């Protein structure tokens, strides 16, 4: 059986600031997740 990628998906239109999204992205990396993403249009 293959491996599974785990990623964090955020919804910035709910009020997250750039600084909050950056903090989440850095935490995602630090915690060993495979990536994070957010919609390109909000």
N, C-alpha and C positions, 0 to 999 in steps of 0.2 A: 504494500500500500504506500502511496506517495505522501509527501509532506503537505502541510497546509500553511498558506500564508495568512497571518493575522494582521489586519490593518485597522486603524482608527479613522472613522469618517466624521467630520464635524459639520455643523450647520450654522455658519456664521450669520445668516440672516436672522437668527434668534437673538442677536445682540452681542456676539463676541467681538472684541476689538482685535486689531492686528497683534497687539502684545499678548493677548490671551491665546490666540491661535498659534503664535510662535512658541509660547510656553508649552502648549499641548504637543506641538510637533517635536520639540526637544525632549519632552517626557516620553513620548512614544518611542523615540530612538533610544533613550537611556534605558527604558524598560524592556527593550529587545523585540518590540513589534516590528513587522516587516515594512511598515510605512504608514503614512497618514495622508488624508486628502480632504479637500473641501470643494464645493461647487465653484466653477469658474465665473458664474454669474450669480449675483445676489440682488 
